[in-house]
Each structure stands twice: as structure tokens, then as C-alpha cells.
């Protein structure tokens, strides 16, 4: 069954400051990864196991899954140690 992907309004705010090509690349990678395997990401931290993170170039996106819907919560620059 296909997974539906939704974006919280904060994602649009995060992407607004980026170059359009970079923002489109991030969105394409998100949709590609999450539509195939929504459990793909690693936990954001041990305390936040319900919030997986997934890399998209120099950025990462943080999301959660509710039944058959993946909700992308944030897009942010990855820390230097993770690049």
C-alpha cells in the first residue's frame, strides 16, 4: 500500500530560504526514500526514537509516521559530523 507524504508548514518555511534547485532536490529525495521505505531513517536521538531523520545531500529531514501517512516535520542542515 502506498504511503502518503504530508508536509508540516514549518517545512515550507525551512525550504523558502534555499536555492530553488536545492529545495527541489531535497523534496525529490524525500519522496523517493519515504515512498519506498518509510522506516528508512535513524532515530533523531535516543530520547526521540519516534522522530526518524534521513539525509538528503547536505540537509536532513525529520519526520514521523502515523498509520499510512508520513508527516515531514522539518528540513535542516546536517551537522558537520554527519556529512
N, C-alpha and C positions, 0 to 999 in steps of 0.2 A: 504494500500500500504506500503510495507516495506521501511524502512528508510536506506539509505546508510550512512555508517560512514567512514569518512576520517580523517587522522591524519596529522597535520602540522609537518614539520621536527623538530620543537622545542620539540615535544612530545618524539621523539626518543632520543633526547639529554637528556631530563628530565629523561627518564627511564634507560638510559645507566648506570648511577651511582648506580642503585638499585640492590638488590639481584634479580636474575632471577625469583625466585618463587613469590616474591612480585610484580614485574613488570607484570608477567602473571596474577596474581590475579587482579591487577588494570585493566588490559585490559579486562579480563573476565567480571568484574563488569560493566565497561563502556558499553560494547556491550550488556550485559543483560538489563541494565537500559535504554539505549538510543534506543534500538531496540523496546522496549515495549512502551516507553513514552518519546519522545524527549523534552517534555515541563516539565519534572520532576524537573529540577534544580531550585534553588533560584537565584535571581539576585546577581551578584558578589558584587555590592554596588548600592545604589540609583542612582548614576551618571552613572552606567554601566548596565542599565537594559537589554540591548541586549546581555549581556555575562553571561549566567547562570553558576552556579557552582554546582557540585554534589559530595557528599562524596564517597570515595572508601577506606574504612579502615581508616588509619591514613593520607591518602592523599586525595586530591580532584582534580577533573579535571574541566577545564574551556572550554566551547565550545560555538559555535554559530550554528544556523540553517539557511541554505539557501535552500529554497524550500524543496525538499525531501532529502536533504543531511545534515548531522550533521558533522561539522568540529570541531574536538577536537584540541584546541589551546595549552593548557599547562597541565602538571601534576605537582603538588607541594604538599609539606607537609601542612596539615591543621594547622591553628593557634591553640595553646593550648586551647583557649576558645571554640573552635568548636568541640573538640574531645570528 
